[in-house]
């Protein structure tokens, strides 16, 4: 979808765009409304009123400060939509409505904002969700790095779905739905200060349709997207919640050679690199093979693999079985080796 308001390279965000006056209303009416148009947004109110069904609902909120805002395979806009949709889907919910709050730096080219907003519109349509409310604030130059986006998301949880990190249990298999570390390396390759290039593009994508298909056919205990902190940190968080031991198989980890090579160059561990289009699935071992078949029916799940198992309870730990047969402890990420990747 293309917004009605044409921009040139000389058109930038002004402080007046956040004043609530004429420029604010023009930005909303000629850029945001055409891109996000839907009946609920057209209530043109400070919030959104919508009907709810009896049952359970899920809510999430997130903020996106990725740098750079445009990167191979995406930008901050689709990252914001996909990340929020996936957080809801990992609760077992069917995502329905999103909100979007924009913090804009004075001087941001309006053409860049338009490009981001149009990407958000396309991503929302792909995930079958609606952006129903939002807000825009403008800060002085130097008070924000071009654009930050805060989102909220709400969805409904179907009956008999119980997804929780507390449910990880001995005998469960651990599935990774796609390649590890792709998003993080794509972001780093776009940072000129690091001086390296890669053919990788971010794997950011909405995973709700794939996960809905999986949940319709199999009992799943845990779903988590391994974004900040990567697979290693995410599994440690689950292990601590459920008080279980996990053992991963190094040979089974779907880490592309390009990710391995870039990780060695940068001196970082692929297990702690963010994956935006990947989900970790923990479910009973007996259902693992069939679950793989379901995931592989979708483009986002074509590289799905069983990467480990829950082996014991009572003590929280994550271990990696190496190709030499030894075991290495995978701890929580210490520090922030990859700042501002989402």
C-alpha positions in Angstrom: 0.0 0.0 0.0 1.3 3.5 -0.9 0.5 6.5 1.3 -1.2 9.4 -0.4 1.4 12.0 0.7 4.4 12.2 -1.7 7.7 13.0 0.0 11.0 14.2 -1.4 14.4 13.8 0.2 14.1 17.3 1.6 11.0 16.5 3.6 11.8 15.7 7.3 10.0 15.2 10.6 9.6 18.5 12.4 8.9 19.1 16.1 5.6 20.5 14.9 4.6 17.0 13.7 4.3 16.0 17.4 2.5 19.1 18.6 -1.0 17.9 18.0 -1.7 20.7 15.6 -2.1 20.9 11.8 1.1 19.0 10.9 0.3 16.3 13.4 -3.1 15.8 11.9 -1.8 15.8 8.4 0.8 13.1 9.2 -1.9 11.0 10.8 -4.6 11.5 8.1 -2.3 11.3 5.1 0.3 8.8 6.1 -0.8 6.5 9.0 -4.5 6.2 8.3 -4.1 5.2 4.6 -1.5 2.6 5.5 -3.3 1.1 8.5 -6.9 1.6 7.3 -9.4 -0.7 9.0 -12.9 -0.2 10.6 -11.6 -0.2 14.1 -8.9 2.4 13.5 -11.4 4.6 11.7 -13.2 5.1 15.0 -10.7 8.0 15.2 -10.7 8.0 19.0 -7.9 8.0 21.6 -8.3 4.2 21.9 -10.2 1.4 20.2 -13.4 -0.3 21.3 -13.9 -3.9 20.1 -16.0 -6.9 21.0 -14.4 -9.9 22.8 -15.4 -13.5 22.9 -15.8 -15.5 26.1 -12.6 -17.3 27.0 -9.0 -16.4 27.4 -7.0 -13.6 25.9 -3.3 -12.9 25.6 -1.6 -9.5 25.7 2.0 -8.5 25.0 4.0 -5.3 24.6 7.4 -4.7 23.0 9.7 -1.9 21.9 12.0 -1.8 18.9 15.2 0.2 18.7 17.2 -1.7 16.1 20.2 0.0 14.5 20.3 0.4 11.6 16.6 0.9 10.9 17.0 -0.6 7.4 18.9 -3.8 7.1 19.1 -6.8 4.7 15.8 -8.5 4.6 13.7 -5.9 6.4 13.5 -2.8 8.5 12.3 -1.7 12.0 8.7 -1.7 10.7 8.2 -5.3 9.8 10.4 -6.3 12.8 8.0 -4.5 15.1 4.9 -6.2 13.6 6.4 -9.7 13.3 8.0 -9.6 16.8 4.7 -8.7 18.4 2.7 -11.2 16.4 5.2 -14.0 17.3 5.1 -13.1 21.0 1.3 -13.6 21.0 1.6 -16.8 18.9 4.1 -18.2 21.4 1.5 -17.8 24.1 -0.7 -20.1 22.0 -2.9 -17.2 21.0 -4.4 -16.2 17.6 -3.1 -12.6 17.2 -5.9 -10.1 16.4 -5.1 -6.4 17.1 -1.9 -4.4 17.5 -1.1 -0.9 18.6 1.9 1.1 17.4 3.6 4.1 19.2 6.2 6.0 17.3 9.0 8.1 18.9 10.5 10.1 16.0 13.6 12.2 16.0 13.4 15.7 14.5 15.0 15.5 11.1 14.0 11.9 10.2 13.2 11.9 6.4 9.5 11.5 5.9 10.3 9.2 3.0 12.0 6.9 5.4 9.0 7.0 7.8 6.6 6.3 4.9 8.7 3.3 3.8 8.6 1.9 7.3 4.9 2.5 7.7 4.1 0.8 4.4 6.2 -2.2 5.4 4.2 -2.4 8.7 1.0 -2.4 6.7 2.2 -5.3 4.5 3.5 -7.3 7.4 0.2 -6.8 9.3 -1.8 -8.0 6.3 0.4 -11.1 6.0 -0.1 -12.0 9.6 -3.9 -11.2 9.3 -3.8 -8.6 12.2 -5.1 -5.1 12.4 -3.3 -2.0 13.8 -6.2 -0.4 15.7 -4.6 2.4 17.7 -1.3 4.4 17.9 0.5 7.4 19.0 3.3 9.7 17.7 5.8 11.8 19.6 8.6 13.9 18.2 11.8 14.7 20.1 14.7 17.1 19.4 17.7 16.1 17.3 20.0 13.9 19.3 17.3 12.7 21.8 16.4 9.6 19.8 18.2 7.6 17.1 15.9 8.4 14.2 12.9 6.2 15.2 11.8 3.9 18.0 8.6 1.9 17.9 6.6 0.6 20.8 3.9 -2.0 20.1 1.1 -3.8 22.0 -0.7 -6.9 20.8 -3.8 -8.8 21.8 -5.2 -12.1 20.8 -7.5 -14.9 21.7 -6.3 -18.3 23.1 -8.3 -21.3 21.8 -9.7 -23.8 24.3 -7.4 -26.6 25.5 -4.2 -24.7 24.7 -1.8 -24.4 27.6 1.6 -23.0 26.7 4.0 -22.2 29.5 7.7 -22.5 30.2 6.6 -24.3 33.4 5.4 -27.2 31.3 8.8 -28.3 30.0 9.0 -31.9 31.2 11.4 -34.9 31.2 11.0 -36.8 28.0 10.2 -33.7 25.9 11.9 -33.0 22.6 13.2 -29.6 21.7 12.6 -28.4 18.2 14.1 -25.4 16.5 11.9 -24.3 13.6 14.6 -22.7 11.5 18.2 -21.6 11.1 19.9 -20.1 14.1 21.5 -16.6 14.2 20.5 -15.3 10.8 18.8 -12.1 11.9 21.6 -11.0 14.2 24.3 -11.5 11.6 22.2 -9.7 9.0 22.0 -6.7 11.3 25.7 -6.7 12.1 26.6 -6.9 8.4 24.7 -3.6 7.9 26.8 -1.8 10.5 29.6 -0.1 8.6 31.8 0.1 11.6 32.2 -3.7 11.7 33.5 -3.8 8.1 32.2 -7.2 6.9 29.6 -8.3 4.4 27.3 -11.3 4.1 24.7 -12.6 1.7 22.4 -13.3 4.7 19.1 -11.5 5.0 17.1 -11.2 8.2 14.6 -14.1 8.7 12.0 -11.8 10.4 8.6 -13.2 9.6 5.2 -13.8 11.2 5.0 -17.3 12.6 1.4 -17.4 13.8 -0.1 -19.4 10.9 2.6 -22.1 11.2 2.1 -22.3 14.9 -1.7 -22.4 14.6 -1.4 -25.4 12.3 1.0 -27.1 14.8 -1.3 -26.5 17.8 -4.3 -27.7 15.9 -2.7 -31.2 15.6 -0.4 -31.6 18.6 -0.1 -30.9 22.3 2.7 -28.4 22.8 4.2 -27.6 26.2 6.4 -24.6 25.4 6.8 -22.1 22.6 9.4 -19.3 22.6 11.0 -17.2 19.9 14.8 -16.9 20.6 15.3 -13.2 19.9 17.5 -11.3 22.3 20.0 -13.7 23.9 19.4 -16.3 21.2 18.7 -20.0 21.6 21.2 -20.4 24.5 19.6 -17.7 26.7 16.0 -18.6 25.8 16.5 -22.3 26.7 18.2 -21.3 30.0 15.2 -19.2 30.9 12.8 -22.1 30.2 15.1 -24.5 32.1 15.1 -22.2 35.1 11.3 -21.8 35.1 10.6 -25.5 34.8 13.7 -26.6 36.9 14.8 -29.1 34.2 18.0 -30.2 32.5 18.3 -30.0 28.8 20.8 -31.6 26.5 21.4 -30.2 23.0 23.0 -32.1 20.1 25.7 -29.9 18.5 25.5 -31.9 15.2 21.7 -31.2 15.0 21.9 -27.4 15.4 20.7 -25.7 12.2 23.5 -23.1 12.0 24.3 -22.0 8.5 28.0 -21.9 7.5 27.7 -18.2 6.8 26.6 -17.6 10.4 29.4 -19.8 11.8 32.0 -18.0 9.7 30.8 -14.5 10.7 30.6 -15.6 14.4 34.2 -16.8 14.3 35.2 -13.5 12.7 33.4 -11.5 15.3 34.3 -13.8 18.2 30.7 -14.5 19.3 28.8 -17.7 19.9 26.0 -18.5 17.4 23.8 -19.8 20.2 23.5 -16.3 21.6 22.7 -14.6 18.3 19.1 -13.4 17.8 16.8 -15.4 15.4 13.6 -13.4 14.6 11.9 -15.9 12.3 12.5 -19.0 14.4 10.6 -20.6 17.2 11.6 -23.1 19.8 9.0 -25.9 20.3 9.1 -28.2 23.3 6.6 -31.1 23.2 6.4 -34.8 24.1 9.0 -36.9 22.3 6.3 -39.2 20.7 4.9 -36.2 18.8 8.2 -34.8 17.6 8.5 -36.4 14.2 5.0 -35.5 13.2 5.5 -32.0 14.5 8.5 -31.6 12.3 6.4 -32.6 9.3 3.8 -29.9 10.1 6.5 -27.2 10.5 8.2 -28.2 7.3 5.1 -27.5 5.3 5.7 -23.8 5.8 8.5 -21.8 4.3 9.5 -20.6 7.8 9.8 -24.1 9.0 11.6 -25.8 6.1 14.8 -26.2 8.2 13.1 -27.4 11.4 15.1 -29.9 13.4 15.1 -31.7 16.7 18.0 -30.1 18.5 17.8 -31.7 22.0 15.7 -33.1 24.8 14.7 -32.5 28.3 16.6 -35.2 30.3 16.0 -34.6 34.0 14.2 -32.5 36.5 15.1 -30.8 39.8 18.1 -28.9 38.5 18.1 -26.1 35.9 20.8 -26.5 33.3 21.4 -26.5 29.5 24.3 -28.7 28.1 25.6 -29.1 24.6 26.8 -32.6 23.5 29.7 -31.9 21.2 30.9 -33.8 18.2 33.6 -35.4 20.4 31.0 -36.8 22.8 31.9 -34.4 25.6 29.4 -32.0 27.2 29.7 -28.2 27.5 27.5 -26.1 29.8 25.5 -23.4 28.0 25.0 -20.6 30.5 22.9 -17.4 30.3 24.3 -14.7 28.1 26.6 -12.5 30.2 26.5 -8.9 29.0 25.3 -7.8 25.6 27.4 -9.0 22.8 24.9 -7.7 20.2 23.3 -4.5 21.2 20.2 -3.1 19.4 19.4 -6.0 17.1 15.7 -5.6 17.6 
